[in-house]
Amino acid sequence: MTTEDQPPPPVRQLRLVVETDDYDAALTFYRDVLGLVEREVVTGEGDARITILEAGRATLELSNPAQVRYIDRVEADGQPSAKIRVAFEVDDAEAATRGLVEAGGTLIAEPRETPWRSLNSRLNGPAGLQITLFQELDQPAD
């Protein structure tokens, strides 16, 4: 069966909706420093604002507690992760981590190579989001 023969998936987009008290700081951090692409801005009455930022392909990663503890040991010296953590794949984890720290992110763990061959760092970012930045070290051949 080819991809043309398959019906479209029932879910077309994953959108993470985050409330932030400091909208401008969060927008600067995620759009201007991390580099998420602004796709839509909507304003409403009473200074209501929404900015939709595109983050490439979206996936939902489900992990059991044993796996989360393992990831926490590898990625952050055992510091427990938040119940929801947002992971962004970047081309240069070290540079991206430095940029986000300079923009106000709080470093939890410096970039480090993982057993699954990625370079991962962990930060706390605006809007109460815990972030993992990861750089794949084994890129597939084109």
C-alpha positions, -999 to +999 in steps of 0.1 A: +000+000+000+015+034-010+010+066+010-014+078-017-037+048-008-038+056+029-065+078+044-054+110+060-047+108+097-076+117+120-055+143+138-038+169+117-020+190+142-007+190+177-010+224+194+004+230+228-015+260+244+004+278+271-008+307+293+019+332+301+019+362+324+047+379+305+036+374+269+062+397+254+091+380+272+078+345+262+074+356+226+109+370+225+123+338+241+105+313+219+102+332+186+132+355+185+158+335+204+148+298+199+137+306+164+101+292+162+084+306+131+055+329+137+025+316+117-005+336+130-013+364+154-048+370+167-058+399+189-091+405+208-108+428+231-091+438+264-056+433+251-062+396+244-033+382+222-024+349+207+007+341+187+009+307+170+045+296+166+055+267+144+079+242+158+083+218+128+070+183+132+050+176+164+050+143+182+036+131+215+061+111+235+046+090+263+070+076+289+064+054+319+080+065+353+110+042+350+119+057+316+115+092+329+138+085+358+163+070+334+161+101+311+165+124+342+196+105+352+212+108+318+200+142+308+200+161+341+221+143+367+189+128+383+171+161+387+134+152+382+117+166+352+084+183+351+053+162+344+052+180+310+085+189+293+088+203+258+116+190+237+129+210+207+153+195+181+179+221+171+210+220+149+234+232+176+224+223+211+253+242+227+247+275+209+209+272+214+213+265+251+237+296+255+212+318+236+182+307+257+202+312+290+212+347+278+175+354+270+164+345+305+161+307+306+173+289+337+199+262+330+192+229+346+218+208+328+245+216+302+244+199+269+256+163+271+258+133+249+231+106+256+232+069+251+207+074+222+232+096+204+219+130+209+233+161+226+207+172+252+204+201+276+176+210+300+163+245+309+133+262+325+118+287+301+091+314+303+055+304+309+065+277+333+078+254+305+106+229+312+126+225+280+149+199+266+170+209+236+183+180+216+207+178+186+207+144+168+243+133+164+237+105+139+220+123+110+204+100+084+220+101+049+200+120+023 
